[in-house]
Amino acid sequence: MQPILNTYMNTFEQLGLNEQLLNAIKDMGFETPSEVQDKAIPVLLAKDTDMVALAQTGTGKTAAFGFPLIQKIDANSRETQGLILSPTRELCLQITQELKNYSKYVKGLRVVAIYGGASITEQAKEVRRGAHIVVATPGRMQDMIRRNMVDITNIHTCVLDEADEMLNMGFYEDITSILSHTPREKNTWLFSATMPREVASIASEFMSNPYEITVGTKNASSKNVQHEYYMVSGRDRYLALKRLADANPDIFSVIFCRTKRDTQSVAEKLVEDGYNAAALHGDLSQNQRDLVMKSFRNRQIQMLVATDVAARGIDVDDVTHVINYQLPDEIETYTHRSGRTGRAGKSGVSMVIITRSEFRKIGAIERIIKTKFDAKQIPNSEEICEIQLFHLASKIKETEINHEVDNFIPAINDVLKGIDREELIKKMISVEFSRFANYYKNAKDLNAPSVNDRKNRSNDAGSIPSGGDVRYFINVGEKDGYDWKSLKDFLKEQLDLGRDDVFKVDVKESFSFFNTEAAHTEAILSMFSEFKMDGRFINVEISKNSGGRRNGGGGGRRNDNRGKSKGGFGNKRSKGSFDKGKSKRRSNR
């Protein structure tokens, strides 16, 4: 393969794009190209060439091939000139919509989506009306070729998007058959997150001396994603999931299961236990899938339980956590999963729930993604209650007053007459906190015994001796512009500490937690005793819990459709989710 020259341009104007595309880019608010766009677009515009581009999900690959493809289209001709193959109908529809947005100022250019689960005759009519670019799933495309419903014999460009995923799904024969109906002199652009043997085979067989672009390291994970694993007994996997959810009320996550049956089962359990959750898998109708994704994008669903195949169409930049309820059968698939978070420059967390027998897979994944996992422990009841307590207090502080209550205040003051401020605060918080705490009162420890051969890893958060570190509370969080990565950098800079001296950083909405070794405690408390930033005091206190079991973030907003509150904080419709039996739960409804 030819290596591509590193151009490192700074603006879209410098990439060689025409005025129509630049106007569309301006409308969409894009300011500077991503790395894959910066490397790919100039070469694809400058010459007719094949290309292999390796980049993680969420790095802007659609624009990297979409812009040059649109610019090469002759809109005055009715012939199909470009073909894009993608693994799922969700991704197919997503790419189609993005290309339509990119080409809004290119008069007469038409993009048509071809995918299963919809009328093939209607799609054929759309193609006959004129389709300059066809975006298709391999199975439906192959079907339409067999029926002579589409003509791709004159295309000049074929794009294989998410090539590794298409091959993982068993589309090799379909892809090779489709490519056999295209002209030999076309250009093939292959975009993929990983480069397994099958992808290399496609490149070797159907491409001629392609340029290769690698954004980051081959198969490596995004630097914005923190990777964690939790070791539990197999029978406690679901309880562990709920604990991780309850540890942070503001989660916006994708939870991965291996099978459609497990996906549906876990989603149903979460809904029954009061979480805003839903399933996304292949047995849903297209209308059901569209409704689920719409609710997820609008954050009406905060815990989306999905199979790997169904999740390929998820294009949401604000996912805070990916939770691997079960590890994938193919280790390379983990790269796609973790790529659902840490997108568009934001940070994210990828959590893995494993049993002792699955521990060896962690090392295999680390070698592929070239990133180490942090060993974490499922939080206990005190830690969860502490997080929820601070969350409730923050929500109360940040809540805007609804002045419709003003007329009732005199009567309410009469009811509360004689209660001082401190006692009133305690009573108000206890209304929710007591119910939540009581459910967790006798909750068991879910953590499985540690694996001995893991203890010697110097950079493993789980290897710090028990009692050797201190947990701190700090009164800044997400609303102050911090995530786990930027807060860690801030603390290291202020305290003049090393890279690994600040760990287990958990950022909530308006407060956070972090750990250091006990030797740093005096210096930390001294530094923040009178510390001001932008005129505001930044307070650091020792937390009640040491943080040895802290999960590094995670949580769930819960919703009771019947309008009854039952544990949990920060949402009058929320209810708790506890490690009690269902019969116990129903008795308290």
N, C-alpha and C positions, 0 to 999 in steps of 0.2 A: 504494500500500500504506500501511497505517497504521503509524506507528512505535510500537514498544512502549515503555512506560514503564520506566525503569531502577529496579528495586526494590532490588536488592542485599541480599536477606535473608541471614541467617546460619545458619538452621537449617531442617531439613525441617518442623518443627512450624509455623514461620511461613509456610510455603507454602500452607497450607490443606488438607493431606492428612488423610484420616481415620485413625482409630485402627488399623484393620486394616493399612493400608499402613505406618504408622509402626512397628508391631510387626515387620513384615517387614524394613523398613529397618534396624531395630536388630539383628535376627538376622544380616543380611548385613554388619554392621559399617560401614555408611555413616555418616559423621559430619556432613559439611556438603555441601550441594548444589554441583554444578559450575556454571559460569557459565550454560551453556545451560539447565540445569535451573532455576536461580534466575530466569532471565528468562521461560522458557516456562510452567512449571507454574502459577503464580498466574493468568495470563491464561486459559489453557485451562480451568482449574477455574471461573473467575469468570463466564465468558460462553461462549455458543455462537458460535464464530468460526472463520474459516479462518486458517491461519498458514503462513508460509514461514520456516524456520529454517536459517540457514547456519552450520555449525560443522564443524570438522575431525573426522576419525575419531579415536575414543578420548576424546572430550570428554563422554561420558555421554548421548548423544542417545536411546538406547533408553529410559532412565528418564525422560527429559524428555517423551516422548510416552506411555510405558507407564503411568506413575503416574496421570495425569489420565484416560487412556482406561479403565483399570480402575475408577477411582472413578465414572465415568459409566455403567458397565454395571449393568443390572438383572439380577442373578443368578437371580431368581425366574422370569424369562421364558426360554423355550427358544430364542427367536429369535436369529439372528446379528446382533449390533449393531455390531461393529467389524471392519474389514478393514485388514490391513497388507500392503502389497506390498513385496517386497525382491528384489534382483537375483539372488541365488544360493541354492541349497539350504542351503549351510553357514550363511549369514547368516539364512536363514529358521528353521533349527533353533535357532540361537543366540538369536534374538529370542524364539522360543516358550519356550525354557527359562527365559530371564530373566523373561518375563511370568508364568510359573508360580511362580517364586520370589517375585515381587512380590505375587502374589495368594494366597499360601499360607493366609492367614487369612480370605479371602473365601469363605465356604461356598458350594459348588456352582458356582463360576465355572470354565468350561472353555475352554482355548485349544487349537486344533488347527492343526497345520502341514500345508500342502499344497505339494508340490514334486515335481519330476520325479525319475526314477530309483528310485521306489518304487511299490508297488501302488496304482493309482488307485481300485480297488474298496475296499480297506481304508481309504483316506483318506475315501472317500465314506461308509463306515459310521461312521467317527469323527464326521463332520459330522452325520449323521442322529441320532446319540446326543445331540447338543446341542453346539453350538460358539458360545459367546458372542463369541469373537474368533477370526477366521481369519487366520493368517499364511501368505502364499502367494508363490510365484514367479509372474510374469505368465503364462508359457507354460502351466503346469499349471492355473492358475486359469481361464484362457480355455478350456482343454479341458473342465474340469468344468462351466463355465457352459453350453457348447454341449451337453453331455450331460444338463443339468438335474440335476446332482448336488449343486449348492450354490445357496442362495438368498440373495442380497445386496440384495434390493429394499427391505429395511427397515432397513438399517444407518443409524446416526446419525453415524458417524465413519469416514473413510478416511484412512489414513496412507501416504504414499509415502516410504519410507525409502531413502536412497542414490539419490535420484531421478536425479542426473546419471549415475550408473553404469548404471542401468536403461536410460536413453536411449542411452548409449554402446554398449550391448549390442544395440540395435535393437528395444527393446520399446515404442516409441512407439505403434504401432498397437494392440498388445495392451492397453496401459494405457488408451488412449482408449476402446477397445471395452468393457473391464471397467467403466470409470467410467460408461459409458452405461447400464449395468444397475443403477446405484445411484440413490437418490432425489436430486432436485435440491436439497432442503433440508438435506442432510447437511453436516457440517463436513469439510473437507479440510485435513490437516496435511502439509505437504511439508518433509522434512528432507534436506539435501544438503550436501556438502562444498564444492562449487563452484556457480556460477550461470551456466552457458553459455546460449546463446540458446534451446536446446530446452527447458531447465527453465523459463526465463522464459515460454516459449510455453504450457507446461502450466499455469503459475500464472495466466496471463492468460485462458486458455480455460475452465478448470474451477474457478476460485476467485473469490470475491466479496470485494473490498476486504480482502485478508488483512493481518494483522499481519506485520511482518517483523522477525526477530531475526537479528542478526549477531554472532557471537562472534569477536572479533579483527577482521581485515580480510577483505573478500570474497576468496575464493580464496587467501588468504595461507597460508604455511606456519606450523606450530607454532613458537613461539619456543624450544622445547626441542630442536629438531633442528638440528644443524650440517650444512651442505651442502658437499660436496667433489666435485671432478671430477679424473680421472686420464686423461691423453692418451697413448694407445699406438697401435701399429700394429695393424690389424685382425687380423692373424695371431697377435698376441700377447695377444689379449683373455683367453683362458682362463688363460694363464700369469700374467697380471696378477691375475686373480681369486685364483689360488692364493697369489701373493705377499701380497696384502691379507689373505688368510686366515692365512697363516703368521706375520704380524706381530703377532698377538694370539691366544694359545691359548684365550681365554675367550669367543669370539664366540658370539652366539645371534642368528642372522640370517635374513632372507628375501631371496633372490636372485631378481630379476625378469628373465624372458626374454619376448620378444614372442610366440613360437609354442609350441605343445605339443611339436613336434619338438625345438626347441632346449632347452626345459625338460627333457625326458627325457634328451637327449644330455649336457647339462652335469651333471645329477645323476648319471648313470651314470659319467661321467669322474671326478667327485669321489669317488664310492664306490670306484671302482677305485684311485684314488690314496690311499685310506685315510681319507677324511673321514667324519664322521657326517652324511651328507646323504641327501636323498630328494626326489622330484619330486611336485608337486601340480598336476594339470591335468585337463581335462575328459574325457580318455579313461580315467581310472581309474573303477572301479566305486565305488558308495557305500561298500561295506565297505572297500575299499582306501583311500579318502579318509579314512574315520573312523580307520583304523589309523595312517595317516601323521600326522594331526592329533593323535591321542593321544600318539604318540611325540614329536612336536614339543613339545607342552605339558609333557611329562615330561622334556624336554631330552635325550632319547635321540637325537634329531636336532637338530643345532645349525646346520645349513645347509640350509634349506628352499628348494628351487628351484621357483618358481611362476609361472604365468601371471597376468595381471591379474584375469581373471574368477575363477579358482579362489581367489585370495588374498582375495576379498571376505569370506570366512567366517572369516578368521584374527582371533581376538580374544585376543591374548596381550600382556600389559602389559610384559613384560620383554625384548622384542626390543631388542638393543643396536645393531644395524646393519641398514640396508636397503642392498642393493647392486644398482644398476641395471646388470646385465650388458649389457643393451641398453636404450636409451631407448624409451619407449612411442610408438606411432604418433600418439596424441592427446596433446599437451603437457599438457592439463589432468589427464591420468591420473597424472602425476608427483605431484600433490598427494595422491592416494589412496595411492600407493606409500610416500612419505615418512611418511605418517600411520601406518604400521605400527610406527614407533618413536617415542620421545619421548612415550609415553602415560602417563596417570595421574600427571603431574607429574615423571616421570623424563626424563633427557636421552637423546638418541640421535644417531646419525650416519647420514646418507644419502649414499652414495657412488655416483658415476656413472663408468663406464668408457666413454670415447669415443675416436673417431678424429678426426683433424684435420678431416675433412669434416663431422663432426657438431658441431663447436665452436659454430656459430651457434645451435644449439638451446639451448645453455646460457643465452645472453642472453634468448631467448624465455621460457624457464622462469623466469628471475630476474624478468622483468617480471610474470609471473602470480603467483608466490608472494611477490613483494615482499621477497625476501631474496637476498643476494649469495652466490655460491659461492666457496669457497677453492680455488685451484689447487694441487693436491698432486702429488707424484711417487711412483711405485711404489718401495717401499723396496728397497735393494740387499742383498746377502748379508750384509755386516757388520752392518747395522742389524737385520736379522731375527735373526741369531745372537745379537746383544747382547740383544734383547728375550727371546728364548728362554732365554738363559743366566740372566738375572735371574729369569725365571719359574720355572725349575727350582729355583734357590736358594730362592725364596720358598715353593715347594711343599714342599721338604724341611723348611724351618723350621716351616711350619704343619701338617705331617702329624702326626696323633695316633699315638702308639706303639701298635702291636699287640703286646701282651705274650705272644702265642702264640710269638713268636720267642725269648723269654727262655731257653728250654732249649737253643737253638742258639748262644747268644752265646759260651760258653766255647770251643767249637770254632772259631767265626768269629774270635775274638780270636787264636787260635793261627795261623790262616791269615794274618791281617793283622799279625802280630807284627813289630815292627821298622820299621813305616811310621809316620812322624810325622803329626800332625794335618793340617798344610798339604798334605803330599803325598797323604794319604788323600782330602782334599776334592777335589784336582785329579783324582785317578784316578776318583773316583766320578762327578764331573760329566763327565769325558771319555768315560765309557762311552756316554752319549747324545749329548753335544755333538759329539764327533769325527765320528760317523756323519752327523749333521745337517750339520755344516760342510763335510764332504767333498762332499756332494751339491751344495751351493751354491757350491763353490769357484770354478768357472768360469762361474757364471750370468751371463748378459748383462744389459746395461742395457735395460729394457723401455720406457723413457720416450721418447715421440715429441718432436721439437723443439717448443719453446714457440711460441705464436702471438704475433706481434709486437704486435698491437693490444691484447693483454691486459696488457702490461707497465706501462701508464700508470695502472692502477687503484690508487689509494693504499691501499685496504683489501684488496688481494689478497695472500694469504699467499705466492703464488708469485712476487710482484714484488720481494721482498726480494733485494738483490744477493747473489750467491754469496760466502760467506766473511764477510758482514756480520752474521751472527747466530751465537749460541752456543747449543748444546744442553746442557741440564742434567738430572741425575738427582736425584730427591727421594724419600725413603723413606716416602711415604704414598700410599695408593691407595684402591681401592674398599672394602676392608675397614675403612677409617677413615671411610667415609661420603662419599667424594668421587666426583664425576664430572667430566668435562672442564669443565663450566660452573662448578661450585662451587669447584674447585681454581684455576681462572683468577681467580675473584673473590677467593679467599683470597690469592693471590700479589700481585694488584694492590693489595690493601689493606695487606699487610705491607710491600710495597716502595714504596708510594706512586707507582705507575706509572699511565700512561694506559690507556684502553680497548684500544688496539691494540698496546701495548708487550709484552704476553705473548701468545704465539701457539704454534701447533702443540702443543697440550696433549694428551698421550696418557696416559690413566689406565689402569693395569693393576690387578691384584688387590691387591698390597701395595706397589707403587712406581709412579712416574710419570715422565714426561719433559715438559719444556717448553722453549721457546726465548725468548730476548730478543735485542735487538741487542747487539753486543759492548760498546757504551759502558756498559751496565748491569752488566757482569760483576763488577767490583770491589765495587760496592755490594751485589750479591746474595750473593756469597761472604762478605762481611763481616757482613751481616745474619744469615745462617744459620750462622755459625761457632760460636755458643754458644746457639742458639735452642731454647727449650723450650716445649712446649705440653702441658698436663695432665701435667706431670712427665716427659715423654718428649722426648728430643733429636730435632729435625727436621733431618736432614742434607741438604745440597744440594752436589752435586759436578758438575764439568764432564764431560759424556758424551764418550766417544771419538769419536762421530760428531756432525757439526754439526747434523744434523736437517734439512738442506735437502731430503732426499728422504723425510722421515718421512711416514707416511701418516695420522697422527692417530687410529690405532686400527684394529682389525680383526684377525681371526685365526681359527683353527679348531682345535677338538679333534678328533683323528683316532683312528680305531679300526680295528685289524686283527682281523677276525673269526677269523683263524686263530691268534690269540694271540701272534704274533711281533712284537716291537718293532722299529721301523725308523726312527730319527730322531724328532724331536719330543720335548717334555718334559712333565713333570707328569702323566703317565698311563701306567701300566705297559703298557696295551694300545695306546698310541698309536704311530703311525708317521709318518714325515715325508712330505712332499709336495713334490716338487722339479721344477725345470724340465729334467729329463732325459728322454730318450726312454723309451718303455715297455719296450723291449727291455733297456735298461740297468737299469731298475727290476726286471724279472723276474729278471735274473741275480743280483740281490742278495737275493732272497727265500730 
